[in-house]
Amino acid sequence: MLYTKYTIIMGLNDRETLMPVADFATAQLEVAGRLAQLETGATITRGMGAYKHEDGRVVVEESVIISVIDFDGSFKSKAQAFCDGLKRDYNQESLAVETAQVESKLV
């Protein structure tokens, strides 16, 4: 069966200081708690990202990658508020959000 998969990537550097606001383990537990409150399951993994800042510096940062397969269709209505909360609380300029239709099942 086809479901929507959301992949949300959040860097862990502050948007202004470009310094880490949290370590991965702390962010992973905190994000997992937010997802549990939404009654949404996910896989949370560590990533490393890089980008060119507007001032010309190349920034390398640890990232949290959140993968949600929306089996019951309920995450769609919660995704924007979830992302807005992460952006606010981790002082992020933006998050990368990818959606894809995937065939998946629980076995």
C-alpha positions, 0 to 999 in steps of 0.5 A: 500500500502507498503511504506518504513518507516525510523526511525532515532534516534539522541542523543542530547549529544556531542560525545566528551564532552557527554554533551547536544548540544541542548535541545529537543524543539530547536532540534525538530524545527531545524530538522523540518526545515531541513525536510521542505527544503527537502519537506519531512514530518515526526513525531518528538518525544522525546526519552531517550537513554542509552549506554556504552561509550568506556571509560566505562561510562554509558551515558543517553541522551535525543534523537530526534526520526524522523519517515518518511514514504516515500509516494512518494519515494523521501526520499531514495535519500536524507536520507544519506545527511540528516543524515550526516548533523545531525551528523556534526551539532550536533557532533554525532558519529553515528545515529541509522537508521531503515528501515521497509516496512509498510502498510500505507495510508493517510485518 
